[in-house]
Each structure stands twice: as C-alpha cells, then as structure tokens.
Amino acid sequence: MSTLTAVLILAVLVAALLAAGVLFRARRGKGSGTRSLKRRFGPEYDRTLERHGGDSESAHHDLRERVERHGGIRPLPLEPAIREHYVAQWTMLQERFVDAPRQAVADADELLTRIAATRGFPDPHRREEQLAALSVHHPSHVEGLRTVRRAVHSASASTEELREALVHARALFEDLTAAGSPAGTEAAGARPASGRHRGHLLKPKGSGA
C-alpha cells in the first residue's frame, strides 16, 4: 500500500470518527433537552406532545417558546384580605353548583382567570397567553382551567362532567391562592373549603347522594 493510499484511508477514518462524534453529541443533547422539558412540564409535556400528534420536534418548539415568553414572570403575592375574598368566592360557587351547575363552572373559569391576572399573569383578554404562562408555572394543574372552559362551551356537557371539571379546576385554584404567599401567611389558610365541599356540595339536587 502506498503512502498516499494510507494517508487517504486515515483521513477518511478520521472524518468518519468526527462525524460520528458530532452525531453522538447532537443526539445526547437532544435527549438531554427532552428530559429537561419532561422534568419541567410533567403532565403538560405529554399533553403538548399529544396536541402535536406525537411530533416531538413541534412539541419541544412549543414548550421552549412558552418558557422563553413566560419563564421570566415572577408571580405576585396575594394580600391576605384578597386571598380570603377569593377563597370565599370559590366556596360560594361550589355551593351554587347545586342549583346552577353550568353557571358555577362558568364562574370558576372567570374567577381563575381573574386570580391569575392578579398574580401577574397575562390579563383576561389574552386568555391563550394566560394559559401558556400558567402552563410554564403551574404545569401540573393548568389543565384544570382548560377543562372548565371546555365544559362551559360544550352544550352537551352533563351535570357530572361539569362537576368533574369544577373538581379538576380546584387544584389550580389552590395553587394560585397558596403559592407565593406573603411572609408569615400559612398556605393552609388558602384552602378554599373544608372536606365537605369535595363531596355533597357539588352534587346537584335530586342526585340521591
């Protein structure tokens, strides 16, 4: 084998190794990015992937864009009096569910949107932006707001579906009224109601429960 041939073969091998290294680092970086997004968004990651038809590249672009737009938001604390006011409103709408399920769920949608704006998220007139911001800061429970909105706008939603939507939204309500509490304020004080509200107060009249 001539010296020139040996040099050419060596050059090809080096180029192949370099290409393999670049590909390996790219794949490792992509895998690391996926794990990071999954850790940050939890169940919201899977929901976003599903909304993009399983296209991970589009889902990742969506999630990273949300972080870029809204990750810098620093939620404002709620003053104790304002928190108590919101807690009382949530308790009342739960009780109102017995006689007017659909209106109670619509009220929950409006209340959650208003609390989010009070905490420093996009205002109620930018609902999609508000949802996107909430998905960054409350990824485990933002689906509760989507659920009440779907229920409110579904003419065929049954009373049970409306009840489930309201129960689902409760976790986000608790997040928004407890997170970022002023110093000295116990998060437990932001619980909207005692355990009895999880049960029969959300049962419509005539349900037999």
Sine and cosine of phi, psi and omega as CSV:
sin_phi,cos_phi,sin_psi,cos_psi,sin_omega,cos_omega
0.00,0.00,0.76,-0.65,-0.03,-1.00
-0.96,0.29,0.33,-0.94,0.03,-1.00
-0.88,0.48,-0.63,0.77,0.00,-1.00
-0.89,0.46,-0.68,0.73,0.01,-1.00
-0.90,0.44,-0.67,0.74,0.00,-1.00
-0.89,0.46,-0.66,0.75,0.01,-1.00
-0.90,0.43,-0.65,0.76,0.00,-1.00
-0.90,0.43,-0.69,0.73,0.01,-1.00
-0.89,0.46,-0.69,0.72,0.02,-1.00
-0.88,0.48,-0.64,0.77,0.00,-1.00
-0.91,0.42,-0.65,0.76,0.02,-1.00
-0.91,0.42,-0.66,0.75,0.01,-1.00
-0.90,0.44,-0.68,0.73,0.02,-1.00
-0.89,0.46,-0.69,0.72,0.01,-1.00
-0.89,0.46,-0.65,0.76,0.00,-1.00
-0.91,0.42,-0.66,0.75,0.02,-1.00
-0.91,0.42,-0.66,0.75,0.03,-1.00
-0.90,0.44,-0.68,0.74,0.02,-1.00
-0.89,0.45,-0.66,0.75,0.01,-1.00
-0.90,0.44,-0.62,0.78,0.02,-1.00
-0.91,0.42,-0.67,0.74,0.03,-1.00
-0.88,0.47,-0.70,0.72,0.00,-1.00
-0.90,0.44,-0.66,0.75,0.00,-1.00
-0.89,0.45,-0.71,0.71,0.00,-1.00
-0.91,0.42,-0.60,0.80,0.01,-1.00
-0.91,0.42,-0.69,0.72,0.00,-1.00
-0.92,0.38,-0.64,0.77,0.02,-1.00
-0.90,0.44,-0.65,0.76,0.02,-1.00
-0.91,0.43,-0.63,0.78,0.02,-1.00
-0.91,0.42,-0.67,0.74,0.01,-1.00
-0.90,0.43,-0.64,0.77,0.03,-1.00
-0.90,0.43,-0.64,0.77,0.03,-1.00
-0.90,0.44,-0.63,0.78,0.03,-1.00
-0.89,0.45,-0.71,0.70,0.01,-1.00
-0.89,0.46,-0.63,0.77,0.01,-1.00
-0.90,0.44,-0.69,0.72,0.02,-1.00
-0.91,0.41,-0.63,0.77,0.01,-1.00
-0.90,0.43,-0.65,0.76,0.01,-1.00
-0.91,0.41,-0.65,0.76,-0.06,-1.00
-0.95,0.31,-0.69,0.72,-0.14,-0.99
-0.99,-0.15,-0.28,0.96,0.04,-1.00
0.80,0.59,-0.80,-0.60,-0.02,-1.00
-0.89,0.46,-0.41,0.91,0.03,-1.00
-0.92,0.39,-0.48,0.88,0.06,-1.00
-0.88,0.47,-0.75,0.66,-0.02,-1.00
-0.91,0.42,-0.63,0.78,0.02,-1.00
-0.91,0.42,-0.64,0.77,0.00,-1.00
-0.92,0.39,-0.66,0.75,0.03,-1.00
-0.87,0.49,-0.65,0.76,0.02,-1.00
-0.91,0.41,-0.66,0.75,0.00,-1.00
-0.90,0.43,-0.43,0.90,0.03,-1.00
-0.99,-0.11,0.33,0.94,0.08,-1.00
0.89,0.45,0.49,0.87,0.01,-1.00
0.99,0.11,0.04,1.00,0.00,-1.00
-0.98,0.17,0.99,-0.15,-0.09,-1.00
-0.90,0.43,-0.58,0.82,-0.01,-1.00
-0.89,0.45,-0.69,0.72,0.02,-1.00
-0.93,0.38,-0.64,0.77,0.01,-1.00
-0.90,0.44,-0.69,0.73,0.01,-1.00
-0.90,0.43,-0.64,0.77,0.04,-1.00
-0.88,0.47,-0.69,0.73,0.01,-1.00
-0.86,0.51,-0.78,0.63,-0.07,-1.00
-0.91,0.41,-0.68,0.74,0.01,-1.00
-0.91,0.42,-0.59,0.81,0.02,-1.00
-0.91,0.42,-0.63,0.78,0.04,-1.00
-0.89,0.45,-0.69,0.72,0.01,-1.00
-0.89,0.47,-0.66,0.75,0.00,-1.00
-0.90,0.44,-0.65,0.76,-0.04,-1.00
-0.98,0.21,-0.61,0.79,-0.20,-0.98
-0.85,-0.53,-0.06,1.00,-0.04,-1.00
-0.91,0.42,-0.40,0.92,-0.02,-1.00
-0.99,0.13,-0.07,1.00,0.01,-1.00
-0.91,0.42,0.74,-0.67,0.09,-1.00
-0.93,-0.37,0.99,-0.15,-0.07,-1.00
-0.78,0.63,0.71,-0.71,0.01,-1.00
-0.98,0.20,0.60,-0.80,0.06,-1.00
-0.95,0.31,0.43,-0.90,0.08,-1.00
-1.00,-0.10,0.71,-0.70,0.13,-0.99
-0.91,0.41,0.57,-0.82,-0.03,-1.00
-0.78,0.62,-0.66,0.75,-0.03,-1.00
-0.92,0.40,-0.63,0.78,0.01,-1.00
-0.93,0.37,-0.66,0.75,0.04,-1.00
-0.86,0.50,-0.72,0.69,0.00,-1.00
-0.88,0.48,-0.61,0.79,0.03,-1.00
-0.89,0.46,-0.71,0.71,0.01,-1.00
-0.92,0.39,-0.62,0.78,0.03,-1.00
-0.88,0.48,-0.68,0.73,0.01,-1.00
-0.90,0.44,-0.63,0.77,0.01,-1.00
-0.91,0.41,-0.65,0.76,0.02,-1.00
-0.90,0.43,-0.67,0.74,0.02,-1.00
-0.87,0.49,-0.68,0.74,-0.01,-1.00
-0.91,0.42,-0.65,0.76,-0.02,-1.00
-0.94,0.34,-0.51,0.86,0.09,-1.00
-0.90,0.43,-0.66,0.75,0.02,-1.00
-0.93,0.37,-0.58,0.81,0.00,-1.00
-0.92,0.39,-0.38,0.93,-0.02,-1.00
-0.85,0.53,-0.54,0.84,-0.03,-1.00
-0.83,0.56,-0.68,0.73,-0.04,-1.00
-0.99,-0.13,-0.47,0.88,-0.07,-1.00
-0.62,-0.78,0.97,0.23,-0.08,-1.00
-0.84,0.54,-0.75,0.66,-0.07,-1.00
-0.91,0.42,-0.66,0.75,0.01,-1.00
-0.91,0.41,-0.62,0.79,0.01,-1.00
-0.89,0.46,-0.65,0.76,0.02,-1.00
-0.94,0.35,-0.62,0.78,0.07,-1.00
-0.89,0.46,-0.64,0.77,0.03,-1.00
-0.90,0.43,-0.59,0.81,0.03,-1.00
-0.90,0.43,-0.65,0.76,0.06,-1.00
-0.85,0.52,-0.76,0.65,-0.03,-1.00
-0.90,0.44,-0.65,0.76,-0.04,-1.00
-0.93,0.38,-0.71,0.71,0.02,-1.00
-0.88,0.48,-0.65,0.76,0.01,-1.00
-0.90,0.45,-0.65,0.76,-0.02,-1.00
-0.94,0.35,-0.66,0.75,0.01,-1.00
-0.89,0.45,-0.68,0.73,0.01,-1.00
-0.85,0.53,-0.68,0.73,0.02,-1.00
-0.90,0.43,-0.63,0.77,0.03,-1.00
-0.89,0.46,-0.56,0.83,0.00,-1.00
-0.98,0.21,-0.09,1.00,0.06,-1.00
0.96,-0.28,0.11,0.99,0.08,-1.00
-0.99,0.14,0.24,-0.97,0.00,-1.00
-0.75,0.66,0.53,-0.85,-0.11,-0.99
-0.93,0.36,0.26,-0.97,-0.09,-1.00
-0.85,0.53,-0.39,0.92,-0.01,-1.00
-0.98,0.22,-0.16,0.99,0.03,-1.00
-0.88,-0.47,0.90,0.44,-0.17,-0.99
-0.89,0.46,-0.64,0.77,0.00,-1.00
-0.92,0.38,-0.62,0.78,0.05,-1.00
-0.92,0.40,-0.61,0.79,0.02,-1.00
-0.90,0.43,-0.68,0.74,0.04,-1.00
-0.88,0.47,-0.68,0.73,0.00,-1.00
-0.88,0.47,-0.68,0.74,0.01,-1.00
-0.91,0.41,-0.68,0.74,0.02,-1.00
-0.90,0.44,-0.54,0.84,0.00,-1.00
-0.92,0.40,-0.43,0.90,0.04,-1.00
-0.98,0.21,-0.64,0.77,-0.10,-1.00
-0.99,-0.12,-0.39,0.92,0.02,-1.00
-0.71,-0.70,0.84,0.55,-0.12,-0.99
-0.89,0.45,-0.44,0.90,-0.04,-1.00
-0.97,0.25,-0.41,0.91,-0.13,-0.99
-0.83,-0.56,-0.02,1.00,-0.02,-1.00
-0.88,0.47,-0.46,0.89,-0.01,-1.00
-0.87,0.49,-0.40,0.92,0.04,-1.00
-0.87,0.49,-0.61,0.79,0.03,-1.00
-0.94,0.34,-0.66,0.75,0.06,-1.00
-0.88,0.48,-0.62,0.79,-0.04,-1.00
-0.90,0.43,-0.70,0.71,-0.01,-1.00
-0.92,0.39,-0.56,0.83,0.01,-1.00
-0.93,0.38,-0.65,0.76,0.05,-1.00
-0.90,0.45,-0.66,0.75,-0.02,-1.00
-0.91,0.43,-0.68,0.73,-0.01,-1.00
-0.89,0.46,-0.63,0.78,-0.08,-1.00
-1.00,-0.02,0.05,1.00,0.04,-1.00
-0.99,-0.16,0.93,-0.36,-0.01,-1.00
-0.91,0.41,-0.36,0.93,-0.06,-1.00
-0.99,-0.13,0.05,1.00,-0.02,-1.00
-0.89,0.46,0.80,-0.60,0.01,-1.00
-0.98,0.21,0.22,-0.98,0.04,-1.00
-0.87,0.49,-0.62,0.78,0.01,-1.00
-0.91,0.42,-0.64,0.77,0.04,-1.00
-0.91,0.41,-0.61,0.79,0.06,-1.00
-0.91,0.42,-0.66,0.75,0.02,-1.00
-0.89,0.46,-0.71,0.70,0.00,-1.00
-0.89,0.46,-0.59,0.81,0.03,-1.00
-0.90,0.44,-0.67,0.74,-0.01,-1.00
-0.92,0.39,-0.66,0.75,0.04,-1.00
-0.89,0.45,-0.66,0.75,0.00,-1.00
-0.89,0.45,-0.63,0.78,-0.05,-1.00
-0.96,0.30,-0.31,0.95,-0.06,-1.00
-0.86,0.51,-0.61,0.79,-0.03,-1.00
-0.89,0.46,-0.65,0.76,0.04,-1.00
-0.92,0.39,-0.64,0.77,0.05,-1.00
-0.84,0.54,-0.71,0.70,-0.01,-1.00
-0.91,0.42,-0.62,0.78,0.08,-1.00
-0.86,0.51,-0.76,0.65,-0.10,-0.99
-0.94,0.34,-0.47,0.88,-0.03,-1.00
-0.99,-0.11,-0.14,0.99,-0.01,-1.00
-0.93,-0.36,-0.61,0.80,-0.05,-1.00
-0.91,0.41,0.62,-0.79,0.04,-1.00
0.94,0.35,0.50,0.87,-0.01,-1.00
-0.90,0.44,0.58,-0.81,0.05,-1.00
-0.86,0.51,0.45,-0.89,-0.01,-1.00
-0.82,0.57,0.69,-0.72,0.04,-1.00
1.00,0.02,-0.12,0.99,0.02,-1.00
-0.99,-0.16,0.85,-0.52,-0.02,-1.00
-0.97,0.25,0.71,-0.70,0.01,-1.00
-0.87,0.49,-0.51,0.86,-0.03,-1.00
-0.88,0.48,-0.44,0.90,0.00,-1.00
-0.93,0.37,-0.23,0.97,-0.02,-1.00
-1.00,-0.06,0.02,1.00,0.05,-1.00
-0.88,0.47,0.77,-0.64,-0.16,-0.99
-0.94,0.33,-0.41,0.91,-0.03,-1.00
-0.17,-0.99,0.22,-0.98,0.03,-1.00
-0.97,0.25,0.08,-1.00,-0.07,-1.00
-0.86,0.51,-0.40,0.91,-0.04,-1.00
-0.88,0.47,-0.44,0.90,0.00,-1.00
-0.96,0.27,-0.26,0.97,0.03,-1.00
-0.98,0.22,-0.25,0.97,-0.09,-1.00
-0.92,-0.40,-0.97,-0.23,-0.27,-0.96
-0.93,0.37,-0.38,0.93,0.01,-1.00
-0.93,0.37,-0.28,0.96,0.06,-1.00
-0.99,-0.15,0.09,1.00,0.05,-1.00
-1.00,-0.04,0.82,-0.57,0.00,-1.00
-0.93,0.38,0.36,-0.93,0.04,-1.00
-0.87,0.50,0.62,-0.78,0.04,-1.00
0.99,0.11,0.11,0.99,-0.03,-1.00
-0.98,0.19,-0.29,0.96,0.01,-1.00
0.99,0.15,0.05,1.00,-0.02,-1.00
-0.98,-0.19,0.00,0.00,0.00,0.00
